[in-house]
Amino acid sequence: MAATRVKRAFKFRFYPTDAQAAELSRTFGCVRKVYNLALQARTEAWTLRRERVNYNATSAMLTAWKKTEELAYLSEVSSVPLQQSLRHLQGAFAGFWGKRAKYPTFKSKRKSRRSAEYTTSAFRYRNGALTLAKMAEPLDIVWSRPLPEDAAPSTVTVSQDASGRWFVSLLCEDRPSMPAPVNAAVGVDAGITSLVTLSTGEKVANPKFERADRERLARAQRELARKAEGSRNRAKARVKVARVHARIADRRRDFLHKLTTRLVRENQAVVIEDLSVRNMLGNRKLSRAISDASWTELRSMLEYKAQWYGRELITVDRWFPSSKLCSACGTIRNAMPLNVRAWECDCGAVHDRDVNAARNILAAGLAAAACGDGVRPQRSTPGGQSSMKQEVVPPPRPRAAAQPRG
């Protein structure tokens, strides 16, 4: 099978100079300001006149804003990230009118992601050096992995996380190397004690990264709570808390990448359950452990990697009784409490709960793939909606106009 060309984002850490950091911080603030002003204008137009304002209209507004004395500082930064923020707002409204998302909200100086997006007209990439508009020197990037040969980034996104680290993401067209086809399929049962149990009988232990750093996180949060509001010491303590969260997230993401890449490369078909993680988080006793397991991110990685490498990801309906079904004779037990980790069927078969569930998931997925019955189709994009019919909740009415935050 020929490799498919895909758009891939390559993310790297970089260390800006003081001048570059100041320029990017100004850009982040201007991007947030323009987004909020445009959102206010579109909200007022709809609330007062039932008029939909599109991207072209907000782009004309941006030109007018730059000519005012109050907002003249918008001209001091590159215009491309400002225009891109208007396009992002247009996308947010398209999702709202299409009943796929809630009404857009204002960006917060403290809580919203600090980022700016540059297109080809606002950066120069030559011989491994990336220079952004309004900057004289290239960014000091740590190239932790090579870009594809003859890479020509189409978009560059610069961001700063809550712990103060700077990242640059380059969107490039790539052709992933296609692994050789294999005659193997595996069923995957997600859990808490074992992150995944495979139909082969293998259990992958859950590293529980959040639990491992829980004491360190609690200590940092207690120090933050003792600091006075608005003080510099509180700002420093907030960064310490963010660093612990970043450490947990980085380690978890690295582990999931290695696990999902291995599963996709070793198997031609991977069968998983369509778990409703959002509903499961309502269990107060298990919500923290479920969040730490990050099943949603696991599924998302499996989805796009299966597409990249020419594999098949099959999703079994969430109501399939994988744990209560005997994989030997097909008998379904009436109940299966969570504390039952092993059980014996009337046919004499003794089952490990998770291994039995993984085998049933594999059998159901392969049967459904063959006859197209009893399985929920795979989502087309990571994070997208399932193709199964769901109840549509009407979107909220636009709120009254509010003053944008800078």
Salt bridges, closest charged atoms under 4 A:
GLU23 OE1 - ARG26 NH2 2.64
GLU51 OE1 - ARG49 NE 3.07
GLU117 OE2 - HIS88 NE2 3.45
ASP161 OD2 - ARG165 NE 2.84
GLU173 OE1 - ARG5 NE 3.06
ASP174 OD2 - ARG8 NH1 2.94
GLU202 OE1 - ARG262 NH2 2.58
GLU210 OE1 - ARG214 NH2 2.78
GLU210 OE2 - ARG288 NH2 2.85
ASP213 OD2 - ARG247 NE 2.65
ASP213 OD2 - ARG251 NH1 3.75
GLU215 OE2 - ARG219 NH2 3.63
GLU229 OE2 - ARG234 NH2 3.43
ASP250 OD2 - ARG165 NH1 2.79
ASP250 OD1 - ARG253 NH1 3.24
ASP254 OD2 - LYS258 NZ 3.16
GLU266 OE1 - ARG262 NE 3.46
ASP274 OD1 - ARG299 NH1 2.50
ASP274 OD2 - ARG318 NH2 3.41
ASP274 OD2 - ARG376 NH1 2.39
ASP292 OD1 - ARG252 NH2 2.78
GLU297 OE2 - ARG253 NE 3.76
GLU303 OE2 - ARG299 NE 3.13
GLU303 OE2 - ARG379 NE 3.00
ASP317 OD1 - ARG376 NH2 3.43
ASP352 OD2 - LYS203 NZ 2.89
ASP354 OD1 - ARG341 NH2 3.02
